[in-house]
């Protein structure tokens, strides 16, 4: 997978996760009517995914490289 397709797939998974949360009873404060919260949650999760996709752990050096 290229970087673009990886980010696209991760974005689709984040969107699917938010839809599942909106339809579940586990998080009642995330629902169909909470538009601003849904957008903030989507932005935050997308940011986390994009940072996580650019991290590399080097066990020999005990270092985390964020590109």
N, C-alpha and C positions, 0 to 999 in steps of 0.2 A: 504494500500500500504506500502511496505517496503521502506526503505531509498534508496536502489538500484533502485527499479522500479520508484520511484519518480524522482530521478536524471536522469534516462534514459528517462522518459517521458518529463522532462523539457528540456533536450538536444535536443530531437526531435522537440519540439516546437520552440526552438531557431533556429535550422536549417531551419525549415519551414518559420519562420519570415524572415530570411536572404534571402531565395529564393523569397519570396513575394516582399521584398524591391528591389532585383535585377531586377525583372520584372516590377516594377512600375515606373512611371515617377516622383514620388514625390522626390526621391533621385537619381538624375542623376549621382552622383559621386560613387554610389554603382552599379556596373554592372558586367556582366559576365567576363570582362577582368581585373578587379581590384583584382587579386588574393591575394596579400599581405594584402590589406585593408580588404578583406572578411575574411581572417584568423584572423587578429587582432580583427575585430568586433566579430567574433564567440568566440574567447577566452575571450574577455571582457564581452560579454553577458553571457557566461557560468560561469564565475567567479561571476558575479552578482547573477545569479540564485542559485549557490551553497551557497553563503553567505546568501541569502534570505531564503533558505530552512532550515538553521540552526539558525534562529532568533526566539525568543519567547518574546512577550510583556507581562509584568505583570502589569495590570492596578492598582492593589492595592498598589504595591511598586513603580509605575511609573518608571519602569526600563526595559531596553531591554537587554536580555540575548543572547549572541552569543556563541553557543556551538562549 
